[in-house]
Amino acid sequence: MSTTLPGFEFVTAGKVRDLYAPTGRDDLLLLVANDRVSAFDQVLSRPIPGRAALLTALTRWWFGHLPDVPNHLADDAVPVPPEVADRAMLVRRLSMHPVECVVRQVVTGSGYQEYRRVGSISGVPLPEGLQDGDRLPEPIFTPAYKAELGAHDENIPFEQVVDLVGARTAEALRDTSLAIFRTAAAVANAKGVLLADTKFEFGDDEHGVLTLGDEVLTPDSSRYWDAAAYAEGRRGVSFDKQIIRDWLSAHWDGHGTAPDLPDEVVERTANRYRELVDRITG
């Protein structure tokens, strides 16, 4: 699952990304994306060709278009091995906060399921009668507690975020997440894309500055829908791995190991990733 990189020491392999540290540096990490794809908390056996480079390029593009938000990129600190340069980010180590900062402007997915059960998402009360895919008047902050690898993240109310990180940091996480979302949603809308929801991860740098980390506004961390299709009433025409989720839901009961994806699903997913990156960055 890992590759030997000269000048770097392998740290760990996550679901869809491997981490390395520059030899002799404890302040930096090399995040190397790969073409593996996960769904329903499983890493699937079939990769999506070109996925890693596309998601890395999109994350870098968004970092460049969010100049007012500190991020963890450290491109010039040490040379990155050329064999992974198109899918790697050299970053500063952060003290990460244990909160997934989820922002939604559409009620769908796990958020809609929670709304159906209790009438709210992460403790945020919502109007009665919402249907899957309904757009909210304003984006809402619906945080989740980061679960251990292999477990489900747990939606939590804002008050629990305060308990975890303190009131000042909790407010900064919420306000910064909502501000980024509004900026990104406007950019996406101008490109004919509806940003339904996304998640951010933040940490503090060595000076205690709240810093945006991990991947940002990619199809793996966000739901992007075709805006024209949505306006026509066709909800959920996505640019993310919903194609994979839909196929698995129709062909797998969720128990045991997920089945291999057919070629057609792999190709369609890769094409949707490419189309989104071209739309957003073009």
C-alpha positions as CSV (number, residue, x, y, z in Angstrom):
1,M,0.0,0.0,0.0
2,S,3.0,2.3,0.2
3,T,5.9,3.5,-2.0
4,T,9.5,4.0,-1.1
5,L,10.3,7.7,-1.6
6,P,14.0,8.9,-1.4
7,G,14.4,11.4,1.4
8,F,11.2,10.6,3.1
9,E,10.1,8.1,5.7
10,F,6.8,6.3,5.5
11,V,4.4,7.2,8.3
12,T,1.1,5.6,7.7
13,A,-1.5,4.6,5.1
14,G,-5.0,6.0,5.3
15,K,-8.0,5.0,3.3
16,V,-7.1,7.0,0.2
17,R,-3.9,8.7,1.1
18,D,-0.4,7.8,2.4
19,L,1.7,10.0,4.7
20,Y,5.4,10.5,4.7
21,A,7.8,12.7,6.7
22,P,10.9,14.3,5.2
23,T,14.0,12.7,6.8
24,G,15.1,14.7,9.8
25,R,12.1,17.1,9.8
26,D,9.4,16.7,12.4
27,D,7.5,19.8,11.3
28,L,6.4,18.7,7.8
29,L,4.4,15.9,6.2
30,L,4.0,14.7,2.6
31,L,0.4,13.8,1.9
32,V,0.3,11.5,-1.1
33,A,-3.1,10.8,-2.6
34,N,-3.7,7.6,-4.5
35,D,-6.4,6.3,-6.8
36,R,-8.1,4.1,-4.2
37,V,-11.6,5.1,-3.4
38,S,-13.7,4.5,-0.3
39,A,-17.5,4.2,0.2
40,F,-19.6,3.2,3.1
41,D,-16.4,3.2,5.2
42,Q,-14.7,0.6,3.0
43,V,-11.7,1.0,0.7
44,L,-12.9,-0.6,-2.5
45,S,-10.8,-3.0,-4.6
46,R,-11.0,-1.0,-7.8
47,P,-9.2,2.3,-8.0
48,I,-10.4,5.3,-10.0
49,P,-7.7,6.1,-12.6
50,G,-6.4,9.6,-12.3
51,R,-8.4,10.4,-9.2
52,A,-5.4,11.3,-7.0
53,A,-4.0,13.9,-9.4
54,L,-7.4,15.4,-10.0
55,L,-8.2,15.8,-6.3
56,T,-4.8,17.2,-5.5
57,A,-5.0,19.7,-8.3
58,L,-8.5,20.8,-7.1
59,T,-7.4,21.2,-3.5
60,R,-4.4,23.3,-4.6
61,W,-6.7,25.4,-6.7
62,W,-9.1,26.1,-3.9
63,F,-6.2,26.9,-1.5
64,G,-5.1,29.5,-4.0
65,H,-8.6,31.0,-4.2
66,L,-9.0,31.3,-0.5
67,P,-6.3,33.8,0.2
68,D,-7.7,35.0,3.5
69,V,-7.7,31.6,5.1
70,P,-4.4,30.3,6.4
71,N,-3.6,26.8,5.0
72,H,-1.0,24.2,5.7
73,L,0.8,24.1,2.3
74,A,4.6,24.3,2.6
75,D,5.6,23.7,-1.0
76,D,9.0,25.3,-1.0
77,A,10.3,23.7,2.3
78,V,11.9,20.6,0.7
79,P,11.9,19.0,-2.8
80,V,9.0,16.6,-3.5
81,P,9.9,13.4,-5.3
82,P,8.9,13.8,-9.0
83,E,7.2,10.4,-9.1
84,V,4.5,11.6,-6.8
85,A,4.6,15.4,-7.5
86,D,1.2,15.5,-9.3
87,R,-0.6,13.9,-6.4
88,A,1.3,15.1,-3.3
89,M,1.2,18.1,-1.0
90,L,4.0,19.0,1.3
91,V,2.4,20.5,4.4
92,R,3.1,21.8,7.8
93,R,2.1,19.6,10.7
94,L,-0.8,21.0,12.6
95,S,-2.4,20.2,15.9
96,M,-5.7,19.0,14.5
97,H,-9.0,19.6,16.1
98,P,-11.2,16.5,16.5
99,V,-14.1,18.0,14.6
100,E,-15.3,17.5,11.1
101,C,-16.6,20.9,10.1
102,V,-19.6,20.1,7.9
103,V,-21.6,22.8,6.2
104,R,-24.8,22.1,4.3
105,Q,-27.0,24.1,2.1
106,V,-29.0,21.1,0.9
107,V,-30.6,18.5,3.1
108,T,-29.6,15.1,1.7
109,G,-27.5,12.0,2.6
110,S,-26.9,11.2,6.2
111,G,-28.1,14.7,7.1
112,Y,-31.5,14.0,5.6
113,Q,-31.7,10.6,7.4
114,E,-31.0,12.3,10.7
115,Y,-33.6,15.0,9.9
116,R,-36.2,12.4,9.2
117,R,-35.5,10.8,12.6
118,V,-35.3,13.8,14.8
119,G,-36.2,16.9,12.8
120,S,-32.7,18.4,13.1
121,I,-29.1,17.9,12.0
122,S,-26.4,18.1,14.6
123,G,-28.9,19.8,16.9
124,V,-29.8,22.5,14.3
125,P,-33.7,22.4,14.2
126,L,-35.1,22.5,10.7
127,P,-38.6,23.2,9.3
128,E,-41.1,20.3,9.0
129,G,-41.8,18.7,5.7
130,L,-38.4,19.0,4.0
131,Q,-37.8,16.5,1.2
132,D,-34.5,14.9,0.2
133,G,-32.5,17.5,-1.8
134,D,-34.4,20.6,-0.6
135,R,-32.2,23.7,-0.4
136,L,-32.0,25.6,2.8
137,P,-32.4,29.4,2.9
138,E,-28.9,29.7,4.4
139,P,-26.0,27.2,4.9
140,I,-25.9,25.5,8.3
141,F,-23.0,24.3,10.4
142,T,-23.5,20.6,11.3
143,P,-20.3,19.4,13.0
144,A,-19.3,15.8,13.6
145,Y,-16.9,14.1,15.9
146,K,-14.0,12.5,14.1
147,A,-14.2,8.7,14.6
148,E,-11.3,6.3,14.6
149,L,-10.4,4.7,11.3
150,G,-13.1,2.4,10.2
151,A,-15.8,3.8,12.4
152,H,-18.6,6.3,11.5
153,D,-18.2,10.0,12.4
154,E,-20.8,11.1,14.9
155,N,-22.9,14.2,14.3
156,I,-22.7,16.4,17.4
157,P,-24.4,19.7,18.5
158,F,-22.4,22.9,18.6
159,E,-22.4,22.7,22.4
160,Q,-20.4,19.5,22.2
161,V,-17.9,21.2,20.0
162,V,-17.5,23.8,22.7
163,D,-16.9,21.1,25.2
164,L,-14.2,19.5,22.9
165,V,-12.2,22.6,21.9
166,G,-13.5,25.6,24.0
167,A,-15.9,28.3,23.1
168,R,-13.5,30.6,21.2
169,T,-12.1,27.9,19.0
170,A,-15.6,26.4,18.4
171,E,-16.9,29.8,17.2
172,A,-13.9,30.2,15.0
173,L,-14.4,26.7,13.4
174,R,-18.1,27.5,12.8
175,D,-17.6,31.0,11.4
176,T,-14.6,30.2,9.2
177,S,-16.3,27.1,7.8
178,L,-19.5,29.1,6.9
179,A,-17.4,31.9,5.4
180,I,-15.4,29.5,3.2
181,F,-18.6,27.7,2.2
182,R,-20.3,30.9,1.0
183,T,-17.2,31.9,-1.0
184,A,-16.9,28.4,-2.6
185,A,-20.6,28.1,-3.3
186,A,-20.6,31.4,-5.2
187,V,-17.6,30.3,-7.2
188,A,-19.2,26.9,-8.0
189,N,-22.6,28.5,-8.9
190,A,-20.9,30.7,-11.4
191,K,-19.5,27.5,-13.0
192,G,-23.0,25.8,-13.2
193,V,-22.4,23.7,-10.1
194,L,-24.4,23.5,-6.8
195,L,-22.2,22.9,-3.8
196,A,-24.7,20.9,-1.7
197,D,-22.4,20.3,1.3
198,T,-18.8,19.9,2.3
199,K,-16.5,19.2,5.2
200,F,-13.4,21.0,6.4
201,E,-10.7,20.0,8.8
202,F,-8.7,22.6,10.8
203,G,-5.8,22.5,13.2
204,D,-3.6,25.1,15.0
205,D,-0.1,25.8,13.6
206,E,2.9,26.3,15.8
207,H,1.8,29.8,16.6
208,G,-1.7,28.8,17.6
209,V,-3.2,30.1,14.3
210,L,-6.3,28.3,13.1
211,T,-5.3,26.7,9.8
212,L,-7.2,24.9,7.1
213,G,-5.8,21.4,6.4
214,D,-6.4,18.2,4.6
215,E,-8.1,18.1,1.2
216,V,-10.5,21.0,0.5
217,L,-13.7,21.1,-1.5
218,T,-12.9,18.0,-3.5
219,P,-15.6,15.5,-4.8
220,D,-14.5,13.2,-1.9
221,S,-15.2,15.8,0.8
222,S,-18.1,17.5,-0.9
223,R,-21.3,17.0,-2.8
224,Y,-21.3,18.8,-6.0
225,W,-24.5,18.7,-8.1
226,D,-25.2,19.9,-11.6
227,A,-27.1,23.2,-11.1
228,A,-29.0,23.1,-14.4
229,A,-30.3,19.6,-13.6
230,Y,-31.3,20.7,-10.1
231,A,-33.2,23.7,-11.5
232,E,-35.1,21.2,-13.7
233,G,-36.0,19.2,-10.7
234,R,-33.4,16.4,-11.2
235,R,-31.8,16.3,-7.8
236,G,-28.5,14.6,-7.0
237,V,-26.9,14.7,-10.5
238,S,-23.5,14.6,-8.9
239,F,-19.9,15.1,-9.7
240,D,-18.7,13.0,-6.8
241,K,-18.7,9.3,-6.0
242,Q,-22.4,9.1,-5.7
243,I,-22.3,6.9,-8.8
244,I,-20.4,4.4,-6.7
245,R,-22.7,4.7,-3.7
246,D,-25.7,4.2,-5.9
247,W,-24.3,1.1,-7.5
248,L,-23.2,-0.4,-4.2
249,S,-26.6,0.3,-2.7
250,A,-28.3,-1.6,-5.5
251,H,-25.8,-4.5,-5.5
252,W,-24.7,-5.0,-2.0
253,D,-26.4,-5.3,1.4
254,G,-23.6,-3.6,3.3
255,H,-22.3,-6.8,5.0
256,G,-18.9,-8.2,4.5
257,T,-16.6,-7.0,1.7
258,A,-18.0,-4.7,-0.9
259,P,-18.1,-6.2,-4.4
260,D,-15.8,-5.2,-7.2
261,L,-17.0,-2.2,-9.2
262,P,-17.7,-2.9,-12.9
263,D,-15.7,-1.1,-15.5
264,E,-18.6,1.1,-16.5
265,V,-19.0,2.5,-13.0
266,V,-15.2,3.1,-12.7
267,E,-15.1,5.0,-16.0
268,R,-18.2,7.1,-15.3
269,T,-16.8,8.1,-11.9
270,A,-13.5,9.1,-13.4
271,N,-15.2,11.1,-16.1
272,R,-17.3,13.0,-13.5
273,Y,-14.2,13.8,-11.5
274,R,-12.6,15.2,-14.6
275,E,-15.6,17.2,-15.6
276,L,-15.9,18.8,-12.2
277,V,-12.3,19.8,-12.0
278,D,-12.5,21.2,-15.6
279,R,-15.7,23.2,-14.7
280,I,-14.4,24.6,-11.4
281,T,-10.8,25.5,-12.5
282,G,-11.4,26.2,-16.2
